[in-house]
Amino acid sequence: MNPDRDAVRDRYATAARRALTGAGTGLLTGDRDAGRLGAVHYAGVELPDEVTATSLGCGNPLVVAELKPGETVLDLGSGGGLDVLLSARRVGPDGRAIGLDMTDDMLTLARRHAEQAGVLNAEFVKGTIEQIPLPAASVDVVISNCVIALSPDKPAVFAEIARVLRAGGRLGVADIVADDTLTDAERARRAGAVECLGGALTIGRYRMLLREAGFADIEIELTHEVGDKLHSAIIRATKTIPVVAMTAGHADRVPAIYQAGLDTGQASFETVAPDWKTWDAVHLPDHRFVALDAAGSVVGWTAISAVSSRCVYEGVVEHSVYVDPEARGRGVGRALLAALIASTESAGIWTIQSGVFPENTASRELHRRAGFREIGIRERVGQHHGFWRDVVMIERRSTRVGT
Ligand SMILES: C[S@@+](CC[C@H](N)C(=O)[O-])C[C@H]1O[C@@H](n2cnc3c(N)ncnc32)[C@H](O)[C@@H]1O
């Protein structure tokens, strides 16, 4: 059964108006609810009690959101604003925390809470989660707490989340989900379609809709039971990054991203990126990939070169992976390495190897997560800007090819 949006709005408008008079929301008042829903998930947060008391959530999405300073975070169905205010503190003055809600009185309550808490980098916007009034690719992280289950059109919600997130952007939500064994008829009989319960998706369908909307790394962790065959869950997923074969059409961006990497001083002994023609000549023609952002611009590339002409080494290659500094921390490198590994393995290549400066901890971690091991450190291999530098030798030996 799909919840009725007007009934949902009326319920939360009434709750917000009550809270604005200081009488509390009037929801989640029973002992059973108080132990499982609302403020119970926010013990110890540094916000005024009247803010935490208006929480109507079923978990705490911030435990999985991993917000970083400077990020833009969007809370779908922000209610009294608790998660937005906590997010605003985590993303700091250079970041933005945006709460979206369709209920005017909830927006009034949330703005009052922001003022009471002295939070300046939070804003509250009116709109529905099925038609988010924000531009495409403008958000790093989408959070939500006990709202998506209330939507009458979940595919539209997931499509909208995918639209507003940047490539590699993250989703971290608390929501109600139903056991896969719950039939539609049983679901329809569940009381409380306006209380996140009757409209809950089954776990399998949640996963499928996210996948169809372009999400990967989907995790659905059940946290506690909220009814017969109904659970509160924490759901996380990442918007996939399109990775496509590199063509000559990418000839301008590939050397530019290469140069930006060299300029960090941590990518290579080289200091000046070669032009496209030289680059093209030294890399093997196959297994070249670029990652794209939502606008189709290249934000990273990977390619390989041969390590030896001896046929015994035909399954061994050396790789490079470079990510535009503007797109770092969004999973671009991970997506490129995944594409490179799949492509090289299907062509019978069994070892990918390279060298990384020891100080380049981000690259070492990226490769470790992609299954590379560190063989050891070659000391004082060469001079870089007048200093001798060590190199960590890394390799990924396939367990599928050449076994
Ligand atoms: C259960 S409350 C959760 C509020 C808040 N996330 C929290 O944790 O306290 C649901 C909120 O979502 C809003 N809401 C429900 N459906 C919505 C929709 N389709 N679009 C925008 N807001 C919606 C309601 O107005 C209400 O403020």
PDBQT file of the ligand as one rigid body, heavy atoms in Angstrom, charges set to zero:
ROOT
HETATM    1  C1  LIG A 501       8.849  10.594  10.209  1.00  0.00    +0.000 C 
HETATM    2  S1  LIG A 501       9.159  12.303   9.981  1.00  0.00    +0.000 S 
HETATM    3  C2  LIG A 501      10.955  12.285  10.057  1.00  0.00    +0.000 C 
HETATM    4  C3  LIG A 501      11.519  13.644  10.255  1.00  0.00    +0.000 C 
HETATM    5  C4  LIG A 501      13.015  13.701  10.460  1.00  0.00    +0.000 C 
HETATM    6  N1  LIG A 501      13.720  13.057   9.367  1.00  0.00    +0.000 N 
HETATM    7  C5  LIG A 501      13.433  13.081  11.769  1.00  0.00    +0.000 C 
HETATM    8  O1  LIG A 501      14.230  12.133  11.767  1.00  0.00    +0.000 OA
HETATM    9  O2  LIG A 501      12.989  13.583  12.792  1.00  0.00    +0.000 OA
HETATM   10  C6  LIG A 501       8.831  12.529   8.256  1.00  0.00    +0.000 C 
HETATM   11  C7  LIG A 501       9.124  13.936   7.695  1.00  0.00    +0.000 C 
HETATM   12  O3  LIG A 501       9.200  13.818   6.285  1.00  0.00    +0.000 OA
HETATM   13  C8  LIG A 501       8.376  14.767   5.663  1.00  0.00    +0.000 C 
HETATM   14  N2  LIG A 501       7.893  14.125   4.414  1.00  0.00    +0.000 N 
HETATM   15  C9  LIG A 501       7.165  13.000   4.320  1.00  0.00    +0.000 A 
HETATM   16  N3  LIG A 501       6.959  12.674   3.035  1.00  0.00    +0.000 NA
HETATM   17  C10 LIG A 501       7.603  13.614   2.292  1.00  0.00    +0.000 A 
HETATM   18  C11 LIG A 501       7.767  13.829   0.901  1.00  0.00    +0.000 A 
HETATM   19  N4  LIG A 501       7.219  12.994   0.000  1.00  0.00    +0.000 N 
HETATM   20  N5  LIG A 501       8.489  14.883   0.485  1.00  0.00    +0.000 NA
HETATM   21  C12 LIG A 501       9.045  15.753   1.396  1.00  0.00    +0.000 A 
HETATM   22  N6  LIG A 501       8.899  15.599   2.734  1.00  0.00    +0.000 NA
HETATM   23  C13 LIG A 501       8.198  14.550   3.187  1.00  0.00    +0.000 A 
HETATM   24  C14 LIG A 501       7.303  15.081   6.666  1.00  0.00    +0.000 C 
HETATM   25  O4  LIG A 501       6.777  16.379   6.487  1.00  0.00    +0.000 OA
HETATM   26  C15 LIG A 501       8.052  14.942   7.980  1.00  0.00    +0.000 C 
HETATM   27  O5  LIG A 501       8.653  16.153   8.369  1.00  0.00    +0.000 OA
ENDROOT
TORSDOF 0
